[in-house]
Amino acid sequence: YGSRAANGVILITTKKGKAGTAQISYNDYFGKQKATALPQFLPSWQAATLYNEALENEGHATQYTDAEIDSFRTGNSPYNYPNTDWLGLFYSGSGFQQSHNLNVSGGSDKTQYFFSLGYFDENGIVPKTNTQRYNTRLNISSKIADHLTVFANLSYTYQPVMQPQSSYPGVPAFSQMVRQINRISNMIPYKYANGNYGYISDGSPMAWLNSSSFDKNGSNVFIGIAGADWEPIKNLHFRPQIAYTANTVDDRNFIAAIQYYNSAGAPTMYQQPNNASETYQKTTIFTPQLLVDYSWKLGSDNHFKVLGGYSQELDDWHELYGYRQNFLNNDITVINAGSTTGQVAKGDANQLALRSYFGRFNYDYKERYLFEANLRYDGSS
């Protein structure tokens, strides 16, 4: 209303029940995804050949002999002269997804209801990536007296999301894995004959993927609206309403420590110490509102409507964060099991309040010529 709708508003309504016998419907679908536009890299023997040419053009000695280039081409020594399909290893997730939804609606002349349950599950095209969604909704309205109707719309959604993490120092993110898998040379072996990972100076994206590192994010959203419509005299409506939203997010991360070895089994590069962190956020929004409107007409051509309202909004947000490192091993991921040395514990919070009074006047002549005036007064914290 008023200045908060200066550019218009979009009204989104959810499904409602209709009077009559209960209607039950069930919908589902199953699908599978795969990567369809991956880059095509040169085979390792051609990459080695071009690298030799680049060295020659710069006046340096070549690095690979003809016999070594032939080993890249024939694959007769895959641990020493590989042609690693890094993208094939990385994008090997199932990509399977499914969705299920159950709806029940019905009611009588005075009371109508709509209830739904939903479940969605999606495995990514990269292993260890997954998102799920559990949701439910209840919409109900009832005419409890000739001039009084009450309603309530309640919904809840829980959405856990999981993805692997990199052990790259300073950038422990899934995006770092995507970056590295597209830049590591196919002349680097996935693993040596002794089972240790091949790697570059930044590490191995497949070592990160196969480690116990994770990012698990869980979101819980509850939205509730309840109100009434009281018509003490014809065309005069009092519409009180209360809305409440609660959104909590729990984000847990664990970054595994990785020790790299050379083809002989001697230790070389070490990444991280292992560490765990957890961020908890909660946002609540409480919004009471009262609308009063009255409409009338003079003769058959002049139509009037006035509306007055009051609303109040209280937004409250707070965050907690904890961090520890140097866990006994990569299998213990509970934050309290880490060392207190270097631990971090912090939090933050803010609050916003808004109180508003508003009004609107509408007039139309023969439903052809229209006039509207709005006013609004806001006070904020």
C-alpha positions in Angstrom: 0.0 0.0 0.0 1.2 3.5 -0.7 4.9 4.1 -1.1 5.7 0.4 -0.6 3.7 -0.4 -3.7 4.7 2.6 -5.8 5.6 0.5 -8.8 2.7 -2.0 -8.4 2.7 -5.3 -6.6 2.6 -9.0 -7.5 0.0 -11.0 -5.6 0.8 -14.7 -5.2 -2.0 -16.9 -4.0 -1.8 -20.6 -3.0 -4.3 -23.3 -3.7 -7.5 -23.5 -1.7 -10.1 -26.2 -1.1 -13.5 -26.2 -2.6 -16.8 -27.4 -1.1 -17.6 -31.0 -1.9 -16.2 -34.5 -1.6 -12.5 -34.7 -0.8 -10.3 -34.7 -3.8 -7.0 -36.6 -3.7 -4.2 -36.2 -6.3 -0.7 -37.6 -6.5 2.0 -36.5 -9.0 5.5 -37.8 -9.4 8.3 -37.7 -11.9 11.7 -39.3 -12.3 14.6 -38.0 -14.4 18.3 -38.3 -15.1 20.8 -35.6 -15.9 24.2 -35.6 -17.5 26.7 -33.1 -18.7 26.1 -32.4 -22.4 28.6 -29.6 -23.3 32.0 -30.5 -21.7 35.2 -29.1 -23.3 37.2 -31.4 -25.5 40.9 -31.4 -24.6 43.7 -32.7 -26.8 45.0 -36.2 -26.0 48.1 -36.2 -23.8 50.5 -37.2 -26.6 49.5 -34.2 -28.7 49.7 -31.9 -25.6 53.3 -33.2 -25.0 54.1 -32.7 -28.7 52.9 -29.1 -28.6 54.7 -28.5 -25.4 58.0 -29.6 -27.0 57.3 -27.2 -29.9 56.7 -24.3 -27.5 60.0 -25.0 -25.8 61.8 -25.2 -29.1 60.3 -21.9 -30.2 61.7 -20.3 -27.0 65.1 -21.7 -27.6 64.9 -24.4 -24.9 65.5 -28.1 -25.0 62.5 -30.3 -25.4 61.1 -32.2 -22.4 59.7 -35.4 -23.9 61.5 -37.8 -26.2 59.8 -39.5 -29.2 59.6 -42.7 -27.2 57.8 -40.9 -24.3 55.4 -39.3 -26.6 54.7 -42.7 -28.1 54.0 -44.1 -24.6 51.5 -41.2 -24.1 49.8 -42.2 -27.4 49.8 -46.0 -27.0 48.9 -46.0 -23.3 51.4 -48.8 -22.6 52.6 -47.1 -19.4 49.4 -45.4 -18.0 51.0 -44.5 -14.6 54.0 -42.8 -16.1 52.6 -41.5 -19.4 48.8 -41.3 -18.8 45.9 -39.7 -20.8 43.7 -39.0 -17.8 40.1 -38.2 -18.5 39.7 -35.8 -15.5 36.2 -34.6 -16.6 35.0 -38.2 -16.9 36.2 -39.0 -13.4 34.7 -35.8 -12.0 31.3 -35.8 -13.7 30.5 -39.4 -12.7 27.5 -38.7 -10.5 24.2 -40.4 -11.1 22.3 -37.3 -11.9 19.1 -39.1 -10.8 16.2 -37.0 -9.5 12.7 -37.7 -8.3 9.7 -35.7 -7.1 6.5 -36.7 -5.4 3.5 -34.6 -4.4 0.3 -35.5 -2.6 -2.7 -33.1 -2.4 -5.9 -33.4 -0.5 -8.7 -30.8 -0.7 -12.4 -30.5 0.0 -14.8 -29.2 2.6 -18.3 -28.1 3.2 -20.3 -24.9 2.4 -18.8 -23.3 5.5 -15.3 -24.8 5.8 -12.8 -25.6 3.0 -9.3 -27.0 3.3 -6.3 -27.8 1.2 -3.4 -30.0 2.4 -0.3 -31.0 0.5 2.9 -33.1 1.1 5.9 -32.9 -1.2 9.3 -34.6 -1.5 12.1 -33.8 -4.0 15.5 -35.5 -4.3 18.3 -34.7 -6.8 21.7 -36.3 -7.1 24.2 -34.1 -9.0 26.3 -35.1 -11.9 29.3 -34.8 -9.5 29.5 -37.5 -6.8 28.6 -36.4 -3.3 26.4 -33.6 -4.5 22.8 -33.8 -3.5 19.8 -31.6 -2.7 16.5 -32.6 -1.1 13.3 -30.8 -0.2 10.5 -31.8 2.1 7.5 -29.5 2.1 4.0 -29.4 3.5 1.1 -26.9 3.4 -2.3 -26.5 5.0 -4.8 -23.8 3.9 -8.1 -23.7 5.7 -10.9 -21.2 5.9 -14.2 -21.3 7.8 -17.3 -19.2 8.0 -18.1 -19.4 11.7 -20.9 -16.9 11.7 -23.0 -15.1 9.1 -20.7 -12.1 9.1 -17.4 -13.6 10.2 -14.9 -15.8 8.3 -11.5 -16.9 9.6 -8.6 -18.5 7.8 -5.1 -19.8 8.3 -2.4 -20.7 5.8 0.6 -22.6 7.1 3.6 -24.0 5.3 6.9 -25.6 6.2 9.9 -26.5 4.0 13.1 -28.3 5.0 15.9 -28.3 2.3 19.2 -30.0 3.0 22.0 -29.5 0.4 25.3 -31.3 0.4 28.5 -30.9 -1.7 32.2 -31.7 -1.4 34.8 -29.2 -0.5 38.4 -28.6 -1.7 41.5 -28.6 0.6 43.0 -25.8 -1.4 44.5 -23.3 1.1 42.3 -20.3 1.6 39.6 -21.4 -0.9 37.8 -24.5 0.6 34.9 -24.4 -1.9 33.3 -26.6 -4.4 33.9 -24.0 -7.0 37.6 -24.5 -6.5 37.2 -28.1 -7.5 35.4 -27.2 -10.7 38.2 -24.7 -11.5 41.0 -27.2 -10.9 39.3 -30.1 -12.8 39.3 -27.9 -15.9 42.9 -26.9 -15.7 44.8 -29.9 -14.5 46.7 -31.6 -17.4 45.7 -35.0 -18.7 49.5 -35.8 -18.6 49.1 -36.0 -14.8 48.0 -39.5 -13.6 44.8 -39.8 -11.6 46.7 -42.2 -9.3 50.2 -43.8 -9.3 50.7 -47.5 -9.3 51.0 -47.4 -5.5 47.6 -45.9 -5.2 48.7 -42.4 -4.3 47.1 -39.4 -6.1 48.8 -37.6 -8.9 48.7 -33.9 -8.4 49.9 -30.4 -9.5 51.1 -27.5 -7.3 47.5 -26.7 -6.3 46.7 -30.3 -5.4 44.4 -32.9 -6.9 40.7 -32.2 -7.4 40.0 -36.0 -7.3 41.8 -36.3 -4.0 39.6 -33.5 -2.6 36.5 -35.2 -4.0 37.3 -38.6 -2.5 38.2 -37.1 0.9 35.9 -36.7 3.8 35.5 -33.0 3.2 31.9 -31.7 3.0 29.6 -28.7 3.1 26.2 -29.6 4.5 23.6 -26.9 4.5 20.2 -27.3 6.1 17.4 -24.7 5.7 14.1 -24.7 7.6 11.4 -22.2 6.6 8.0 -21.9 8.3 5.5 -19.4 7.1 2.2 -18.9 8.9 -0.7 -16.4 8.2 -3.9 -16.2 10.1 -6.7 -13.7 9.9 -10.4 -12.9 9.8 -12.9 -11.0 7.8 -15.7 -9.4 9.8 -18.6 -7.6 8.1 -20.8 -6.0 10.8 -22.8 -4.1 8.2 -23.0 -4.6 4.5 -19.9 -3.6 2.6 -17.9 -2.7 5.8 -15.1 -5.1 6.4 -12.6 -5.4 9.3 -9.7 -7.6 8.3 -7.2 -8.3 11.1 -4.2 -10.5 10.1 -1.0 -11.9 11.7 1.9 -13.3 9.7 5.0 -15.0 11.1 8.0 -16.3 9.2 10.9 -18.2 10.7 14.0 -19.2 8.6 16.9 -21.1 10.2 20.0 -22.1 8.3 22.7 -24.5 9.7 25.8 -24.7 7.5 28.4 -27.3 8.6 31.8 -27.6 6.8 34.7 -30.0 7.3 38.0 -29.7 5.3 40.2 -32.8 5.3 44.0 -32.6 5.5 45.7 -34.3 2.6 49.2 -35.6 2.4 50.5 -36.2 -1.1 53.2 -38.6 -2.1 55.3 -39.1 -5.2 55.3 -42.3 -7.4 57.9 -43.8 -5.1 55.7 -43.4 -2.0 57.7 -40.6 -0.4 55.7 -37.8 1.3 55.8 -34.5 -0.6 53.1 -31.8 -0.4 50.7 -31.3 2.5 47.5 -29.3 2.4 45.6 -27.7 5.3 45.4 -28.7 8.7 42.0 -30.3 8.8 39.4 -28.0 10.2 35.6 -27.7 10.8 33.3 -24.8 11.0 29.6 -24.3 11.6 27.4 -21.2 11.0 23.9 -21.0 12.4 21.6 -18.2 11.3 18.0 -17.5 12.3 15.6 -14.9 10.9 12.1 -14.2 12.1 9.6 -11.7 10.7 6.5 -10.9 12.7 3.8 -8.8 10.9 0.4 -7.9 12.5 -1.9 -5.9 10.2 -5.4 -4.4 10.3 -7.4 -3.3 7.3 -10.8 -1.6 7.3 -12.6 -0.9 4.0 -16.0 0.4 3.1 -17.6 0.7 -0.4 -20.8 2.4 -1.5 -22.4 3.9 -4.5 -24.5 6.9 -5.4 -27.1 6.1 -8.0 -26.0 3.6 -10.6 -23.0 5.4 -12.0 -20.9 6.6 -9.0 -18.9 4.0 -7.0 -16.7 4.8 -4.0 -14.4 2.8 -1.8 -12.2 3.9 1.1 -9.6 1.8 2.9 -7.6 2.5 6.0 -4.9 0.3 7.5 -2.2 -0.3 10.1 0.7 -2.7 9.9 3.8 -3.4 11.9 6.8 -5.4 11.0 9.6 -6.7 13.2 12.6 -8.4 11.6 15.1 -10.1 13.9 18.3 -11.8 12.7 21.2 -13.4 14.6 24.2 -15.6 13.7 26.6 -17.8 15.5 29.9 -19.1 14.1 32.4 -21.6 15.5 35.7 -22.9 14.1 38.3 -25.5 15.2 41.3 -27.2 13.5 43.8 -30.0 14.0 41.5 -32.9 14.4 42.9 -36.3 15.4 42.0 -37.6 11.9 39.8 -36.9 8.9 37.0 -39.2 10.2 36.2 -37.1 13.3 34.2 -34.1 12.1 32.4 -32.9 15.2 33.6 -29.4 15.9 34.1 -30.0 19.6 36.7 -32.7 18.8 39.2 -30.2 17.4 42.0 -28.4 19.2 41.1 -25.3 21.2 44.3 -23.7 19.8 43.3 -21.3 17.1 39.6 -21.8 17.7 37.1 -19.0 16.8 33.7 -18.3 18.3 31.7 -15.2 17.3 28.2 -14.0 16.6 26.2 -11.1 15.2 22.7 -9.8 15.3 20.5 -7.0 14.0 16.8 -5.9 14.3 14.6 -3.8 12.1 11.1 -2.5 13.0 8.6 -0.7 10.8 5.2 0.8 11.8 2.9 2.1 9.1 -0.4 3.8 8.7 -2.0 4.1 5.2 -5.2 4.8 3.4 -6.7 4.8 -0.1 -9.6 6.3 -1.8 -11.1 5.0 -5.0 -13.8 6.5 -7.2 -15.1 5.4 -10.6 -17.8 6.8 -12.8 -19.7 4.2 -14.9 -16.7 1.9 -14.3 -15.0 3.9 -17.1 -13.4 6.9 -15.5 -11.2 6.2 -12.5 -9.6 8.2 -9.7 -7.4 6.9 -6.9 -5.5 8.6 -4.0 -3.1 7.1 -1.5 -1.5 8.2 1.6 1.0 6.5 3.9 3.0 7.3 7.0 6.0 5.1 8.1 8.2 5.0 11.2 11.2 2.7 11.3 13.9 1.8 13.9 
